[in-house]
C-alpha cells in the first residue's frame, strides 16, 4: 500500500513538472547563421577595432548551442512567448552572462542581443536540425 501511494505521488510530481515545462515549437527550431558586425573597444586611451565574425546558433526544443568563430558553448534557456516574438534567455556556463535571443514569429528570423559594445546580430534560418 505504501509503494502504490509513493508511486502515485511520484507520478503526479513528474506529470506536473512536464505540464509546466515550456519547449520551443518545431517550426522555430533549426540552424541560424549570421554575422556580428565590426565594433570598437576602448582600453583607456587606446582604441581597438574588432573585426566582424560569424555566428551560428542551433536551437533545439529545450537548449541552445552557440558558435562565435572558435568560441562554442551550450546552455538551456528560459522561454517567454509574446504576441509577435519569442524571447529566449540563456545563461553562459561558468560565467553567469545572459544571452538574449529574440525570435520574430512572422519572418522566423532571430536577433541576438550583443553584449556592450558588441552590436546586435541578425541571423537567418539556414536549415532544420536533424531528428534525434
C-alpha positions as CSV (number, residue, x, y, z in Angstrom):
1,X,0.0,0.0,0.0
2,X,2.9,2.4,0.8
3,X,4.5,1.6,-2.5
4,X,1.4,2.5,-4.5
5,X,1.0,5.8,-2.7
6,X,4.6,6.7,-3.2
7,X,4.3,5.6,-6.9
8,X,1.2,7.8,-7.4
9,X,2.9,10.7,-5.7
10,X,6.0,10.4,-7.9
11,X,3.8,10.1,-11.0
12,X,1.9,13.2,-10.0
13,X,5.1,15.2,-9.4
14,X,6.6,14.1,-12.8
15,X,3.4,14.9,-14.7
16,X,3.0,18.3,-13.0
17,X,6.6,19.3,-13.9
18,X,6.2,18.2,-17.5
19,X,3.0,20.2,-17.9
20,X,4.7,23.4,-16.9
21,X,7.8,22.8,-18.9
22,X,7.9,25.0,-22.0
23,X,9.6,23.8,-25.1
24,X,10.3,25.6,-28.4
25,X,7.9,24.7,-31.2
26,X,9.4,22.7,-34.0
27,X,8.8,25.4,-36.6
28,X,11.3,27.7,-34.8
29,X,14.0,25.1,-34.2
30,X,16.9,24.9,-36.6
31,X,20.3,26.3,-37.5
32,X,20.6,30.1,-37.8
33,X,23.6,31.8,-39.3
34,X,24.6,35.5,-39.3
35,X,27.4,37.9,-38.7
36,X,28.4,40.1,-35.8
37,X,29.5,43.5,-37.3
38,X,32.7,45.3,-36.5
39,X,32.9,47.4,-33.4
40,X,35.4,49.4,-31.3
41,X,36.8,48.7,-27.8
42,X,38.4,51.4,-25.7
43,X,41.2,50.5,-23.3
44,X,41.9,53.8,-21.6
45,X,43.1,56.0,-24.4
46,X,43.8,53.1,-26.8
47,X,41.1,52.2,-29.4
48,X,40.9,48.6,-30.7
49,X,38.8,47.7,-33.8
50,X,37.3,44.2,-33.6
51,X,36.8,42.5,-36.9
52,X,33.4,41.1,-37.9
53,X,32.9,37.4,-37.1
54,X,30.4,34.7,-38.0
55,X,27.9,33.4,-35.5
56,X,25.8,30.2,-35.7
57,X,23.0,29.3,-33.3
58,X,21.5,25.8,-33.1
59,X,18.1,26.0,-31.4
60,X,16.6,22.8,-30.1
61,X,13.5,22.1,-28.1
62,X,15.0,23.0,-24.7
63,X,18.6,24.1,-25.3
64,X,20.7,26.4,-27.4
65,X,24.2,25.8,-28.9
66,X,26.1,29.0,-29.9
67,X,29.3,29.2,-32.0
68,X,31.0,32.6,-32.3
69,X,34.0,31.8,-34.5
70,X,36.0,29.4,-32.4
71,X,34.1,30.0,-29.1
72,X,31.4,27.4,-28.6
73,X,29.0,26.7,-25.7
74,X,25.7,25.2,-25.0
75,X,23.0,26.1,-22.4
76,X,19.4,25.5,-21.5
77,X,17.1,28.5,-22.0
78,X,14.0,30.1,-20.5
79,X,11.2,30.8,-22.8
80,X,8.9,33.9,-22.8
81,X,6.2,33.9,-25.5
82,X,4.8,37.3,-26.5
83,X,2.3,38.1,-29.3
84,X,4.8,38.6,-32.2
85,X,8.1,37.5,-30.7
86,X,9.6,34.7,-28.6
87,X,12.3,35.8,-26.1
88,X,14.9,33.2,-25.0
89,X,17.2,33.8,-22.1
90,X,20.2,31.5,-21.8
91,X,23.0,31.8,-19.2
92,X,26.6,31.1,-20.3
93,X,28.1,28.3,-18.3
94,X,30.8,29.2,-15.8
95,X,30.4,32.9,-16.3
96,X,26.8,33.9,-15.5
97,X,26.5,36.2,-18.5
98,X,23.0,36.1,-20.0
99,X,22.3,35.8,-23.7
100,X,19.2,37.4,-25.0
101,X,17.7,35.9,-28.2
102,X,14.6,37.2,-29.9
103,X,12.7,35.2,-32.5
104,X,10.4,37.1,-34.9
105,X,7.4,34.7,-35.3
106,X,6.4,36.2,-38.7
107,X,9.7,36.1,-40.5
108,X,11.3,33.3,-38.4
109,X,14.5,35.3,-38.2
110,X,16.5,35.6,-35.0
111,X,18.1,38.6,-33.3
112,X,20.9,38.0,-30.8
113,X,21.3,41.0,-28.4
114,X,25.0,41.9,-28.3
115,X,26.9,42.5,-25.0
116,X,28.1,46.1,-24.8
117,X,29.8,47.3,-27.0
118,X,29.1,44.4,-29.3
119,X,26.3,45.2,-31.8
120,X,23.1,43.0,-32.2
121,X,23.3,40.2,-34.8
122,X,20.5,39.3,-37.2
123,X,20.5,35.6,-38.0
124,X,18.6,33.8,-40.7
125,X,17.4,30.2,-40.6
126,X,19.6,28.1,-42.9
127,X,18.4,24.5,-42.1
128,X,16.4,22.3,-39.9
129,X,18.0,20.3,-37.1
130,X,18.5,16.6,-37.7
131,X,15.9,14.5,-35.8
132,X,17.1,12.7,-32.7
